Amino acid sequence: PPVLLMLAWLTWWLTGRAVRPVEEAAIRQARFVSDASHELRSPLTRLRTRLEVDLAHPDGVDLRDTAAAALDESRAMEHLVDDLLHLARSDGVPDRARWTVFDLDDVVLGEARATATHGDRVDTSRVSGAVVRGDRAELARVVRNLVDNAARHAETSVVIALGDVGRSVMLTVDDDGPGIAADQRTHVFERFTRLDESRSRTRGGVGLGLSIARDIVVRHGGTVEIDDAPIGGARLRVVLPQPRDSAAR
């Protein structure tokens, strides 16, 4: 009867809609585990190879060089594991109990000073006062990831600007590197995406920093975009809403 056929079709359609998100989530999880395993294997393989070569030819080994290489690879693994743990935690509901109203310019200047100590030139002359509401540690991570990304790709300098724009707060991080092609600007926010693998690997990037930054900003009601920087490279622009009570501070 037509009614039974309609019920059968409706059951099939509803079942498909219910199962499809589960299947897609399983595919994403499998891809994520595969990518994470590959990234963890890379520094382990380099470390093991270095140690095996040094053990096979001990007469020409410089223990300081071996220790320095092992330390670099262990730091790379530590950063990767930290990023993976952050991504695993970020899939849940944001913990708004940790949100406070604070001066984002203090965070920006602190992260800029930390980057400058590594020898990178960071211009913060355009950073002005700006108040936001959110998880201070997470938004500090956003700033750190954006500045680190700019420093990895800059030829000579990184320029940071911060200020109020209407009822929003805008942060821009510019570099004078090669920039990011327009057709690649969406992909760079995907997990484990590297536009230049050789450069990213030598400087420690694994393609998670911008993805993490984007996820944090979105959870705070903001946006992240990429444009051309006036100094010739890429501009990463973050826009966050101002807290309603910012005028009272």
Number of C-alpha atoms within 10 A of each C-alpha: 5 7 8 9 10 11 11 12 12 12 12 12 11 11 11 11 11 11 10 11 11 11 11 11 11 12 12 12 12 12 12 15 13 11 14 17 11 11 18 16 13 15 19 16 12 14 18 13 12 14 17 12 11 16 12 10 10 11 8 9 14 10 11 9 10 15 11 11 16 19 13 15 18 15 14 22 19 13 15 21 15 12 16 17 11 13 17 10 11 15 9 8 8 15 10 11 8 10 16 13 17 18 16 25 20 16 17 23 19 15 18 23 15 15 18 15 10 9 9 20 18 24 18 18 11 11 19 15 12 20 22 24 21 24 20 18 11 17 20 18 18 23 24 21 19 23 25 23 22 27 27 18 20 22 16 12 17 29 25 24 18 23 19 17 14 9 11 18 21 21 23 24 26 31 29 22 20 12 20 17 13 10 7 11 16 11 13 18 21 16 18 18 17 18 14 8 13 10 13 16 15 9 15 16 21 20 22 20 24 22 19 22 22 20 18 23 19 14 13 21 11 17 17 20 14 21 17 17 19 12 14 15 20 24 25 21 18 24 22 23 19 20 17 11 11 14 8 5 8
